[in-house]
Amino acid sequence: MALISDFFKSKKTGATTVEVDMDWGEAISVDDLKKLIPIRQLKTEFLEAFVCEHKARIFSKGATLFAAGTPADCVYFLLRGEVELTDQKSQSYSIDNTSPKSRFPLFAEGVHTTTAVAKTDSSILAVSQKIMQMNQEDKQAQQLELPPKYENNRLLQLFVQNFSNDEVVIPAMPDTALQLRKAMQQEIGVHEAVRIIQLDPVVSGKLIQVANCPLYITLQPAKSCLEAVNRIGLIGTRSLVSTLCLKQIFNSKNPVLKKYMEALWKRSIYISSISYVLAKETGRVDPEEALLAGLVVDIGIIPLLSFADNLPANFYTEDELKEAMGFVRGVAGRRVLERWDFPEELVDIPLYSNDWYQYKSDQLTVLDIVVLAQLHSKIGQKNNKVYPTISSIPAASKLSDATLSPEHSLAILHHAKDKINNALRAFSH
């Protein structure tokens, strides 16, 4: 029981306004906890122990839950009432307990980027930050284990069986990208890199085209591969060549699979372009590395689609295919990048890029940028899924010189819209 108390420890924030305007006392239930993301993923015995020992905090109207710039020692969930959050640029938005966004933490990890004030008497669940690390540990399995709910999906069952036996074909890294990566391990110069790239006229031509797109602001257009490499730099060129070569593996002759391959490539370069823009915005992550990282978020789906390409068309339905794609993307993607000998910070991208509450480092990383890009890409989408506010996730708390309220996020996307659209055209053809 002591272990449970440690994970769900309700700490005091130390803020005077909170101590004065807060009362203890509202009981909670397991059903309450099972509505909250990511707490609902924990084992039932943990949740049952917690509700026996803890109650929600009651904050009176006008009370401050936490202030921008203060350390976040707890994760706060809104169970009842309404809370207003204001960022450091005075942009405000409200969340009440009827909103689907109340299923997510008001904030998690690091330093608060907003100030939260109770607009009504509000019931708040405060949970130790350790709960987030506990959830991440559960996600670090490197093998695919099929839950009972997928037992009727024959495609997924067969893929998992072959994957576990290491019998799934992993696509080879395209030759030009592989040769350039190996050569750069020997600290080659620009001219040697250009010679390797020019062995593939298609990649060489695309590199010049991308170097002249609005992502790379310049007065004089690059007219040769040498000028393009000089403009982008060797490290950036290595990432860009890998990016340009990846399109070669997004292919299938099967009309259904081809449709998914093309949609996957289009989405990948969209995430990639947003990652580049956000990396430039922060100035703390290499933009070309972010470009490549954004492109490999769904690389794990490629082995599945290639696997399905060799099966009879009536072996699976399109719904089963979509279900399987969502399940395998992380673990299979990690294996692909491991086989390609990608650096560890990129190998983890497929596994954690959809984990809004990942926290691998106190410093802003390329993984944080991709997570932010993923969440930015959801803004304005018309679907039934609900996502946390950008200012509430750990990656946003590392942006010490910027805030990412929903309004500011839309402004970033609007400002970069032409750059992103031009990048999409440059990488698509």
matplotlib code that plots the C-alpha trace (Angstrom):
import matplotlib.pyplot as plt

x = [0.0, 2.9, 4.0, 0.6, 0.7, 4.1, 2.8, -0.4, 1.0, -1.0, 1.5, 0.9, 2.0, 3.4, 1.5, -0.2, -3.4, -3.8, -3.4, -5.9, -8.6, -8.5, -10.4, -10.0, -12.8, -14.5, -14.5, -13.5, -14.2, -12.4, -14.9, -13.6, -10.0, -10.9, -12.0, -8.6, -5.7, -3.2, -4.2, -6.9, -4.2, -2.9, -4.0, -7.3, -5.7, -3.6, -6.8, -8.7, -6.0, -5.8, -9.5, -9.4, -6.7, -7.2, -9.8, -10.0, -9.0, -11.8, -10.7, -13.0, -14.0, -11.1, -8.4, -5.1, -4.2, -0.8, 1.1, 3.1, 6.8, 6.5, 7.7, 5.1, 5.3, 1.9, -0.3, -3.8, -7.0, -10.3, -13.1, -15.8, -16.2, -14.4, -10.8, -9.3, -5.8, -3.8, -0.4, 2.4, 1.1, -2.2, -4.0, -6.7, -9.0, -11.3, -11.9, -14.9, -15.7, -18.2, -15.4, -13.6, -10.3, -10.9, -9.9, -6.3, -4.1, -4.3, -0.5, 2.2, 5.9, 8.5, 7.5, 4.0, 3.5, 0.1, -1.7, -4.8, -7.6, -10.9, -13.8, -16.2, -15.8, -13.8, -12.9, -9.2, -7.3, -3.6, -1.4, 2.4, 4.5, 5.7, 2.5, 3.7, 7.0, 5.1, 2.9, 6.0, 7.7, 4.7, 5.1, 8.7, 8.1, 10.1, 8.0, 4.4, 2.1, -1.4, -4.2, -7.4, -9.4, -7.5, -8.0, -10.3, -7.8, -6.1, -3.8, -2.5, -2.2, -0.1, 2.1, 2.8, 3.7, 6.2, 7.5, 8.2, 10.1, 12.1, 10.6, 9.1, 11.0, 12.4, 12.9, 16.5, 17.7, 18.1, 21.6, 22.4, 21.4, 23.2, 26.5, 26.4, 25.8, 28.7, 31.0, 30.2, 31.4, 34.8, 34.5, 34.3, 34.2, 31.5, 33.0, 33.1, 29.5, 28.4, 30.1, 28.1, 24.8, 25.4, 25.5, 21.7, 20.5, 17.0, 18.1, 20.6, 17.9, 15.5, 18.1, 18.6, 14.8, 14.4, 17.3, 15.4, 12.1, 10.9, 12.1, 15.6, 15.4, 17.9, 18.4, 20.3, 18.9, 21.1, 21.9, 24.0, 24.3, 27.4, 25.7, 22.8, 25.1, 27.0, 23.8, 22.3, 25.5, 26.8, 24.7, 21.6, 22.3, 22.7, 19.2, 17.7, 19.1, 17.7, 14.4, 14.4, 15.4, 12.6, 9.9, 11.3, 10.0, 6.5, 5.3, 2.8, 1.0, -2.0, -4.6, -5.8, -2.3, -1.0, -3.7, -2.5, 1.2, 0.5, -1.6, 1.1, 3.8, 1.8, 1.1, 4.7, 6.0, 3.4, 4.6, 8.1, 7.6, 5.9, 8.7, 11.2, 9.2, 9.0, 12.7, 13.5, 11.1, 12.8, 16.3, 17.4, 17.0, 18.6, 15.9, 17.1, 17.2, 13.7, 12.7, 13.9, 12.5, 9.1, 9.2, 9.9, 7.0, 5.0, 7.8, 6.7, 3.6, 5.7, 6.7, 3.0, 1.8, 4.6, 3.6, -0.1, 1.0, 2.1, -1.2, -4.4, -6.7, -9.5, -7.3, -8.1, -10.6, -9.7, -10.9, -8.5, -5.7, -6.4, -6.6, -3.3, -1.6, -2.3, -1.1, 2.3, 3.6, 5.7, 7.5, 7.9, 9.1, 11.8, 13.0, 13.3, 15.4, 17.6, 18.3, 19.1, 21.6, 19.9, 21.0, 19.1, 17.3, 15.7, 15.2, 12.7, 10.6, 8.1, 7.6, 6.9, 5.8, 2.2, 2.8, 1.8, 3.3, 6.7, 9.5, 12.9, 15.0, 14.9, 16.2, 14.2, 14.9, 14.0, 11.4, 9.7, 9.6, 8.0, 5.4, 4.6, 4.4, 2.0, -0.3, -0.1, -1.1, -4.4, -5.5, -8.5, -9.1, -12.7, -12.9, -14.3, -11.0, -10.0, -6.5, -4.9, -4.2, -0.7, 0.2, -0.5, 2.0, 5.6, 7.3, 5.7, 7.0, 10.5, 10.0, 11.2, 11.1, 7.8, 4.3, 2.1, -1.5, -4.0, -4.2, -0.4, -0.2, -2.6, -0.6, 2.6, 0.8, -0.8, 2.6, 4.3, 1.4, 3.1, 6.4, 4.8, 2.7, 5.8, 7.7, 4.9, 5.1, 8.9, 9.0, 5.9, 7.0]
y = [0.0, 2.3, 1.9, 3.0, 6.0, 7.0, 6.9, 8.8, 11.1, 14.3, 17.0, 20.6, 23.1, 25.6, 28.5, 30.7, 31.2, 27.5, 26.8, 29.4, 28.7, 24.9, 22.4, 18.6, 16.4, 15.0, 11.3, 9.8, 6.5, 4.0, 5.1, 8.7, 7.5, 5.3, 8.4, 10.1, 9.8, 8.2, 7.0, 4.8, 2.6, 1.5, -1.7, -1.8, -2.8, 0.5, 2.5, 0.7, 1.3, 5.0, 5.7, 4.1, 6.4, 9.7, 12.4, 15.2, 18.8, 21.4, 24.8, 27.7, 30.1, 32.5, 30.2, 29.7, 26.1, 26.9, 29.9, 30.2, 29.8, 27.7, 24.1, 21.4, 19.0, 17.5, 16.5, 18.1, 16.7, 18.6, 16.4, 19.0, 22.7, 25.1, 26.3, 29.1, 28.8, 31.9, 31.8, 34.3, 36.2, 36.7, 34.3, 32.5, 29.5, 27.6, 23.9, 22.5, 19.0, 18.5, 19.1, 16.0, 17.9, 17.5, 13.8, 15.0, 16.7, 20.4, 20.3, 17.7, 17.8, 20.5, 24.1, 25.5, 27.6, 28.8, 30.1, 28.1, 29.8, 28.2, 30.0, 28.0, 25.9, 23.0, 19.5, 18.8, 15.5, 16.0, 13.1, 12.6, 13.1, 9.6, 8.3, 9.6, 7.7, 4.6, 4.8, 5.3, 2.2, 0.1, 1.4, 0.4, -3.2, -3.9, -6.9, -7.0, -8.7, -9.1, -8.2, -10.3, -7.6, -8.3, -12.0, -11.9, -9.9, -12.6, -10.2, -8.8, -12.3, -13.5, -10.4, -10.5, -14.2, -13.5, -10.3, -12.2, -14.8, -12.1, -13.3, -10.0, -8.4, -5.0, -2.6, -1.8, 1.7, 3.2, 2.9, 6.6, 7.4, 4.4, 5.2, 8.8, 7.9, 5.4, 7.9, 10.6, 8.4, 9.0, 12.8, 13.4, 16.9, 18.6, 17.5, 13.9, 14.1, 15.7, 12.9, 10.3, 12.2, 12.8, 9.0, 9.2, 12.0, 11.9, 12.5, 15.1, 17.0, 16.8, 18.1, 21.2, 21.6, 21.3, 23.7, 26.3, 25.9, 28.5, 26.3, 27.6, 31.4, 32.7, 35.5, 33.4, 30.0, 27.0, 25.9, 22.8, 19.9, 21.5, 24.8, 23.0, 21.0, 24.2, 25.9, 23.1, 21.9, 18.3, 17.2, 18.7, 17.1, 13.7, 14.0, 15.5, 12.7, 10.1, 11.9, 12.1, 8.5, 7.2, 7.8, 4.8, 2.4, 3.9, 1.9, -0.9, -2.1, -3.2, -0.4, -0.5, -0.7, 2.0, 4.3, 3.9, 4.2, 7.5, 8.8, 7.7, 9.5, 12.7, 12.7, 11.9, 14.9, 17.1, 16.1, 16.5, 20.0, 21.1, 19.6, 21.6, 24.8, 24.3, 23.4, 26.7, 28.5, 27.2, 27.4, 24.6, 21.5, 20.9, 21.6, 19.0, 16.3, 17.3, 17.1, 13.5, 12.6, 13.8, 11.6, 8.4, 8.6, 6.0, 4.1, 1.0, 0.7, 0.0, -3.5, -4.3, -3.0, -4.9, -8.0, -7.6, -7.1, -10.8, -12.1, -13.0, -10.0, -11.7, -12.7, -9.4, -6.5, -2.8, -2.3, -5.0, -3.4, 0.0, -1.6, -3.4, -0.2, 1.6, -1.3, -2.1, 1.4, 2.0, -1.2, -2.1, 1.4, 1.1, -2.1, -0.6, 2.3, 0.0, -2.1, 1.1, 2.0, 5.4, 7.2, 6.4, 9.7, 9.0, 5.2, 6.1, 8.5, 5.9, 4.4, 7.7, 10.3, 9.8, 9.7, 13.3, 12.8, 11.3, 13.0, 11.5, 14.5, 17.9, 19.4, 20.0, 17.1, 16.2, 13.8, 16.7, 18.6, 15.7, 15.3, 19.0, 18.7, 15.7, 17.7, 20.8, 18.7, 17.8, 21.4, 22.1, 18.5, 17.4, 14.1, 12.7, 12.3, 14.7, 15.8, 17.6, 21.3, 22.0, 24.1, 21.1, 18.6, 18.2, 19.1, 22.5, 23.2, 23.0, 26.0, 28.6, 31.5, 30.7, 29.6, 27.4, 28.2, 27.0, 30.5, 30.9, 27.5, 28.5, 31.6, 29.6, 27.3, 30.2, 32.0, 28.8, 27.7, 28.7, 27.2, 23.9, 23.7, 24.4, 21.7, 19.3, 19.9, 19.7, 16.3, 14.8, 14.7]
z = [0.0, 0.7, -3.0, -4.1, -1.9, -3.3, -6.9, -6.2, -3.5, -3.3, -2.6, -1.6, -4.1, -1.7, -3.3, -0.6, -2.6, -3.0, 0.7, 1.7, -0.9, -0.9, 1.2, 1.4, 1.0, -2.1, -2.5, -5.9, -7.6, -9.8, -12.5, -12.2, -12.6, -15.6, -17.5, -17.1, -19.6, -19.1, -15.6, -17.0, -18.5, -15.1, -13.4, -11.6, -8.3, -8.3, -9.0, -6.2, -3.7, -4.6, -4.2, -0.7, 0.5, -1.3, -2.0, -4.5, -3.5, -3.6, -4.8, -4.2, -7.0, -7.7, -6.2, -8.1, -8.7, -10.1, -11.6, -14.8, -14.2, -11.1, -10.9, -11.7, -8.7, -9.4, -12.3, -12.0, -13.4, -13.4, -12.0, -11.4, -12.1, -14.5, -14.7, -16.7, -18.0, -19.1, -20.7, -20.4, -23.4, -21.7, -24.0, -22.0, -22.5, -20.2, -19.5, -17.6, -16.5, -19.4, -22.0, -23.4, -22.8, -19.0, -19.4, -19.9, -17.3, -17.0, -17.1, -16.8, -16.1, -15.9, -15.3, -15.7, -18.8, -17.8, -14.7, -13.7, -11.8, -10.7, -12.4, -10.1, -7.1, -8.6, -7.7, -8.6, -8.5, -7.8, -8.7, -8.4, -11.5, -11.0, -12.6, -15.9, -15.7, -14.7, -17.8, -20.0, -18.6, -19.6, -23.2, -23.6, -24.6, -27.8, -28.8, -30.2, -27.8, -29.2, -26.8, -26.7, -28.5, -31.7, -31.7, -34.7, -36.9, -39.0, -40.6, -37.3, -35.8, -38.7, -38.8, -35.1, -35.3, -38.1, -36.5, -33.2, -35.2, -37.0, -40.3, -41.4, -44.2, -43.1, -46.1, -46.9, -46.6, -50.1, -51.5, -51.8, -48.3, -46.9, -48.8, -47.7, -44.1, -44.1, -45.8, -43.4, -40.5, -42.0, -41.8, -45.6, -47.1, -49.2, -52.5, -51.5, -50.4, -53.7, -55.7, -53.8, -54.2, -57.9, -58.5, -58.1, -60.5, -59.2, -55.6, -56.7, -58.6, -55.7, -53.3, -55.4, -55.6, -51.8, -51.2, -53.2, -51.4, -48.8, -45.9, -46.8, -47.1, -49.6, -52.2, -54.7, -55.8, -55.7, -59.3, -58.6, -56.1, -54.7, -54.1, -52.4, -50.1, -49.2, -48.4, -46.3, -44.7, -44.5, -41.5, -43.0, -46.4, -44.8, -43.2, -46.4, -48.6, -46.3, -46.4, -50.2, -50.6, -48.3, -50.9, -52.8, -50.1, -50.1, -53.1, -53.9, -57.0, -55.0, -55.4, -51.8, -50.3, -52.8, -51.5, -47.9, -49.0, -50.7, -47.8, -45.4, -47.4, -47.6, -43.9, -43.1, -45.1, -43.5, -40.0, -41.2, -42.5, -39.3, -37.3, -39.4, -38.8, -35.0, -34.8, -36.5, -34.2, -31.1, -32.4, -30.1, -32.3, -35.7, -38.3, -40.8, -38.0, -37.1, -40.8, -40.9, -37.5, -38.6, -41.7, -39.8, -37.3, -39.2, -40.9, -39.0, -41.1, -44.2, -43.2, -42.4, -45.8, -47.6, -45.6, -46.6, -50.2, -50.3, -48.9, -50.8, -51.2, -49.4, -46.4, -44.6, -44.7, -45.0, -41.4, -40.2, -42.1, -40.5, -37.1, -37.6, -38.8, -35.6, -33.5, -35.1, -36.0, -32.9, -32.2, -35.9, -36.6, -33.9, -35.4, -38.9, -37.6, -35.6, -38.7, -40.5, -37.7, -37.0, -33.8, -30.6, -30.5, -33.8, -33.2, -30.4, -32.6, -33.9, -30.4, -28.5, -31.1, -30.2, -26.4, -25.4, -21.9, -22.8, -20.8, -21.8, -20.9, -19.1, -22.3, -25.5, -27.8, -31.4, -29.9, -28.2, -31.5, -33.3, -30.5, -30.7, -34.5, -34.2, -31.9, -34.1, -37.0, -35.2, -34.9, -37.0, -38.0, -38.2, -36.4, -33.2, -31.4, -28.6, -27.9, -25.0, -25.2, -26.4, -23.3, -21.1, -22.4, -21.1, -24.4, -24.3, -20.8, -22.1, -24.4, -21.9, -24.3, -25.9, -25.0, -27.2, -26.3, -28.9, -30.3, -30.6, -32.2, -34.9, -35.5, -36.0, -38.5, -40.3, -40.6, -41.9, -44.2, -47.4, -46.4, -45.4, -48.6, -50.8, -48.8, -49.4, -53.2, -53.2, -51.4, -53.1, -56.7]

ax = plt.figure().add_subplot(projection="3d")
ax.plot(x, y, z, "-o")
ax.set_aspect("equal")
plt.show()
